[in-house]
Amino acid sequence: MSRQPIINAPDLSELDEAEVLEGYMDGRAGDPEPGDNRSLSYWHGWRNGAVDGGHREKDEAQAMLAHAVLAKEVEQ
């Protein structure tokens, strides 16, 4: 699997919110990392849910995205 994590606000806005939520809930519950049968939206949600559920550590891409989203909010 060669997915690239989302690191900027424009790419984040392109994700399917329902799939992000589904992935988040599964990641938070401790489900294993999804394979190629799941969308980027689901995988993005899973990554964040797994961190919030204490199943993995936040990585650099997640920190970059948080910074980018906060910077965009300040600009508005």
Steps between C-alpha positions, in 0.01 A plus 500: 500500500645837403259760630627846582362658817300821468716796607307807378155651540399492130561123479316449828193677361486249211448200729163329544386594852290186554794276409736702720262453793464127434878459487545713810261287703670179386848638573394624841359154578837344419414337168804411288627739232281472190629360174457624147132404509429823692509859377747772588219666698448189713876456550540863606224458757645170619844658554356774719267269689787263575698790651203624704430146617858462623588227250778692322702818532428820306738530207658795323236510226222534757686782672552675165130475419397637839736794453369566147136492611567733793695739278212508251252583777719788618510640144120512480 
